[in-house]
Amino acid sequence: DLDQAAMQAQLSLMTPDSFQQAQQIYNKGGHSKSYALITLTVGLASDIKKGDQILGKNAAGTQVNGKAAADYESGLQQIKVYYATTDLQESYMTCRVGALVDTMTDGCFVADGVLTIDGKEQSYVYDVATDNKADRTIAGFSTGAEKKMRNGCKGCPYPDFMDFYNYYGTDDYAHQWVEAAFEGTQTSFNRGGADFRQYGLEGREQVIKKGTVYLNILMYVIRELEDALDDCESQSLTNNYNSVHAWDEGVCFYTGSIEGVDGVTSDGKLLHQLADKRCGNFRTCGEEGTSLDGMSKINHDLFDMFALGNHQLSSGECSSARQTVRQMIPKFFVPMIQGTLRYAYKVDKLQGGEVENAEGAIFAAAVLPKVYAVSPSAAGIIYDNMKVSSNPSTDFVAVKNAFQSVYAGLGITCADVGGLWFDGQDKYYEGMEPCDGAALSVQSADENSGNQLKLITSFCVTMLAIFSL
């Protein structure tokens, strides 16, 4: 969430140059998996293995700890060295450069000096400003999707990713959405397209900063949970470290480092914070889901299941863990539905303009593929009302009815979503009351045929450290 925060800071300046800088942060990062690209003055004295310790010094002469990023043969002159991390949020990584505007170089190797590699001292040179990079980026969550979610993993293809692939027609739909928004161009999806030429910087800011979370990061959270299931071994409990590790990464990418161990903050940047913001709009906060403040019921439920899934994987209960994941995933999309409904109402009844249309469009884009998998006609109604437009024509009742027609198919309930609350009059907005649980129908040809937040430990700082609503 730190890359997300850095990117948003640039977007908020609202200039073409700041948007270009934000785009660089999106693509190149700076906070997560930092490494130095080192050029040795003489080739490696011996072979080294991935993970082998490499020691050097910073500009102040203090020792810097790193490790080889890959296997390297003797004689090679260019090597990639990952910097070591700590469990302290304030100092988890003290070399943060990449594409960041506000860099930190205290923990970077000095520009030229000596590294100790496999017990041997070797001289090197590199550029502190340009050769310190980041291996984990927000863009990478989407650009690597094909191999990680569709055809290069043990459990591929992952079903939720396939809903998005089938709808948009491309593996890197999230990246294409964000890049088109940065460039002010249009996407080339099979369906669900967006023409960002119709927006100025204000609208584009919304679809970028929300798109990176709702499209790039959300699907990667799901990917980590699926990866944990792929690694689970019911016959060998001692071999489930990788499974639990992937699960914990999913928790961290959902939550972010800014949330802290209690998850009580107003400036979180990822999905946990989104759920808490939307519950205040839809009166779905608290353990019972009937309050206007506090942690969302969605987060209460999810962290109970995060804890359960961790236990199941640790115990080799792979089938049970898979059932837990299937119960969790529908809940991820509830805040997306709430957001779409909220901005449908704002545009239709409260004279919402470009910003409100943009917010509604990105919320819809994050859930339309799931709706389409249940009912193409319902998805069509939502898209037609919520698509990117400089002159939107939005019927909030049509959007609400289309969503309610697929709640059962999505695995959620009316109580999960709630109703749009009018604080000024202490009641629901007219027409936006919670539904009663009865499924509505959208006629068309195609249809006629316990608080576990303590999981958020300093682990999230060292594993995450990237990514605001």
Beta strands, then each sheet from edge to edge (+ up, - down):
strand 1: 34-40
strand 2: 53-57
strand 3: 63-68
strand 4: 78-83
strand 5: 112-117
strand 6: 120-125
strand 7: 132-134
strand 8: 421-422
strand 9: 427-428
sheet 1: 7+ 1- 4+ 3- 2+ 5- 6+
sheet 2: 8+ 9-
end
